[in-house]
């Protein structure tokens, strides 16, 4: 990964994780350690998408909602911003995030509120909701009123 130094020159950052956390442990989770909370699992899953770690993504997806297979597009993941982390109970949590990516040179944003459950000490991704922004609401209203 590259980062800008104070004088504006690009430098290589050793061992920088795509999840952006300064205290990152994604590699540990990818190699079998249990993520301690939903936020850590979400960050490690983002990194798994970046690195195309198919098995990790499937193994951390709850069996009730896990797809039979993942369809890989040619995404180039560009960044992750965590907006909110909420622990509803010891077994349930949500993480709101925005992930930026490109497909065939076109930029996209994935804004999701992900639901997680903890079963027998292990966190799993369950599903996600896609909040509608104020801009999207007004665009939809304009379409309805035409």
C-alpha positions in Angstrom: 0.0 0.0 0.0 1.1 3.5 -0.6 0.7 6.5 1.7 1.7 10.2 1.4 4.4 11.5 3.6 4.4 15.0 5.0 6.3 16.4 2.0 3.8 14.8 -0.4 6.1 12.0 -1.8 4.7 8.5 -2.0 6.3 5.9 0.3 5.6 2.2 0.7 4.0 1.3 4.0 5.3 -2.1 5.3 2.6 -4.5 6.4 -0.3 -2.1 5.9 -3.6 -3.9 5.9 -6.4 -3.0 3.5 -8.8 -2.7 6.4 -7.1 0.5 7.5 -6.9 -0.4 11.2 -3.7 0.6 13.0 -3.9 -2.4 15.3 -4.8 -4.8 12.6 -4.9 -8.6 13.2 -6.7 -9.6 9.9 -3.9 -12.1 9.0 -4.3 -13.9 12.3 -8.1 -14.3 11.7 -7.4 -15.4 8.1 -5.2 -18.1 9.5 -7.7 -19.5 12.0 -7.8 -17.3 15.1 -11.3 -16.2 16.1 -12.1 -12.5 15.6 -12.9 -11.1 19.1 -15.8 -9.0 18.0 -18.0 -8.1 15.0 -16.0 -5.1 14.0 -12.8 -7.1 13.8 -14.6 -9.7 11.7 -16.1 -7.1 9.4 -12.6 -5.6 8.8 -11.1 -9.0 8.2 -13.9 -9.8 5.7 -13.2 -6.6 3.8 -9.5 -7.6 3.6 -10.5 -11.1 2.5 -12.5 -9.5 -0.4 -9.4 -7.5 -1.3 -7.2 -10.6 -1.2 -9.9 -12.9 -2.7 -9.8 -15.3 0.3 -12.9 -17.2 -0.8 -12.8 -19.9 1.9 -12.5 -17.3 4.7 -15.5 -15.4 3.5 -17.6 -18.5 3.2 -16.5 -19.8 6.7 -17.3 -16.5 8.4 -20.8 -16.2 6.7 -23.6 -17.6 8.9 -24.9 -21.0 7.6 -28.5 -19.7 7.6 -27.7 -17.0 5.0 -24.5 -18.2 3.3 -24.8 -18.4 -0.5 -23.9 -21.6 -2.2 -21.0 -19.8 -4.0 -19.6 -16.3 -4.3 -19.6 -14.6 -7.7 -16.4 -12.6 -8.1 -16.5 -9.5 -10.2 -13.3 -7.8 -11.2 -13.4 -5.4 -8.3 -10.4 -3.4 -7.2 -11.1 -2.4 -3.6 -10.0 1.1 -2.8 -10.8 1.7 0.9 -13.0 1.1 3.9 -14.6 3.6 6.2 -16.4 2.4 9.3 -19.3 4.7 10.1 -20.8 3.0 13.2 -20.3 -0.1 15.4 -23.1 -1.0 17.7 -23.2 -4.0 20.1 -26.8 -4.9 20.6 -26.1 -7.8 23.0 -23.2 -10.2 23.7 -24.5 -12.2 20.7 -25.6 -9.5 18.2 -23.8 -6.5 16.7 -24.1 -4.2 13.7 -21.4 -2.5 11.7 -22.1 0.3 9.3 -19.5 0.9 6.7 -18.7 2.3 3.3 -16.4 0.4 1.0 -15.1 1.9 -2.2 -14.2 -0.1 -5.3 -13.8 0.0 -9.0 -15.1 -2.3 -11.7 -13.8 -1.8 -15.3 -12.6 1.7 -14.3 -15.9 2.8 -12.9 -16.0 3.8 -9.2 -18.7 2.5 -6.8 -19.5 2.8 -3.1 -21.0 0.0 -1.0 -22.8 1.5 2.0 -24.0 -1.3 4.2 -25.2 -1.9 7.8 -24.1 -5.5 8.4 -25.6 -7.8 11.0 -23.4 -10.2 13.0 -24.1 -13.0 15.5 -21.8 -14.7 17.9 -22.3 -18.5 18.4 -20.2 -20.6 20.6 -17.6 -17.8 20.8 -17.3 -17.2 17.1 -18.7 -14.2 15.2 -20.4 -14.6 11.8 -21.7 -12.2 9.2 -25.5 -12.7 8.8 -26.7 -10.2 6.3 -26.8 -6.5 5.5 -29.1 -3.6 4.8 -28.4 -0.8 2.3 -29.4 2.5 3.7 -30.9 5.0 1.3 -29.2 8.4 1.4 -31.0 11.8 1.3 -29.8 12.3 -2.2 -31.2 8.9 -3.3 -34.5 9.6 -1.6 -34.9 13.0 -3.4 -34.0 11.3 -6.7 -36.6 8.6 -6.2 -39.2 11.2 -5.2 -38.4 13.2 -8.4 -38.9 10.0 -10.4 -42.2 9.3 -8.7 -43.6 12.8 -9.2 -42.8 12.9 -12.9 
